[in-house]
């Protein structure tokens, strides 16, 4: 039995990109595959795992469905983030050649992210629930005409071979993950690069969101993410936001005070160190 204190949960099968992210960030931890995102949350809540690695958005596919609706009631805190470059591989059974392939299997997002190669090779795309599951199915079938798009880790897990690496259309294809735990972390207010994730509900009055966000603008706080939730009656009353800074740093502290005047609820989901990827992107765009 793996030590729960040294276990990190993820959604998907062994070899999934979430599994790869877990191993890249925590190479000494045991990864725990879970059927659904809520199962990964539950594994942490019940003490079966210390952490959960959850994808939240991708530069090509956009937001990950359901995550933002699950976060408010997860009972967990965001304690870190990770940006994982997505490198898709064209996998097949041993002995197969690219010329042998007629079909390629994968998750709909992975298929869409590799359209150029699929079209060039004249392959028939076949949708699966996830990339790692597609690789496992192809390995089980043992058919040289059937390929899969998945990670290099999936190839190692299933025994498939990579016929071609880095087949994604977009070079910037990157997924942002959040790392969740039962207890929050508390970076020092003076630490550089701190991120704060929060939920808030605006009052149901005209210009409530405009007024709520004014404090961030006047205090020079950068919001790197803002998403709404459509609730009952199709009223966008709840918002998820990522803000640069620590709640005890004066600019963000003042912004949150202003936010409180125009909202009915503010919930801090986590205060955590920002990933170095942010600094590299900011430096490149500056």
C-alpha positions, 0 to 999 in steps of 0.5 A: 500500500502506498503511503497516503502522505506521499500520494498525489491524485489525478483524474484519468488513467495511468499515462494521462497528461495529469499523471505526467504533470504529477511525476514532473512536479513530484517525482518521488510521490506515488500517483493515484489515478481517479475516475473523475475529478470529484473522485480526486478531490474526495481522495484528498478529503478522505486522506487517501492522497495528500495532494491532487493535480487538477487541470484548469485550462489549456492555451488551445482548448480553453477552460477544462469543463466542470472544474470551476463548478466543482472548486467551490464545494471541494473543501480543498485549497489551492497550494500551487500551480504547474504549467505543463507543455503538451507534447503529443506523440503518435503511438502504435503497437511494436512493429507498426509503421506510420504507413500501416496506420488507417485510424488514430484514436484519442480524446477530442481535444488531442485530435483537434490539436493534431489536425494537420498531421492527421490530415497529412497522413489521411488517418480516420480520427476516432474519439475516446474519453481520454488520451491514456485510455485510447493508448491502452485500448490500442495496446490491447487490440494489437492492431498495426493499423490503429494508432493513438495520440497520447503522451510519451508516458502513456507509451511507457505504461502501455508498451506502445512505441512512439512513431512521431513526437511533438505532433501538435499543431501549436507550439504554445500548447500548454495546460495549467494545473492547480495543486490542491490540499486539505490545508492552505499554505501561507506564503510570506506577504513579502514573497515575490510572485504570489498568486491569490485565487478567489470566488466572489458573488456580486450583488444583483444590481446594475454595474455591480461587476464594474464597481467590484473590479474598480478596486483592482484597477485603482490599486494596480492589481493585475487579474490574470483570470476572471470567469463567470458562473451562470446560476439559476435564472441565468444570472452570472452572479458568481465569479472565479478570479486569479490575482497577482499578489498576497491578500496582506500586501497593501494593493491587494488588501485594498482591492479586496476591501473595495470588492467587499462593498459590492459583493455578498460573498468572497471566498479565498481558494488559495494563496500560493507561489506563482509558477516560474512560467508566468515570469518567463511569459511576462518577460517575453511579452514585455 
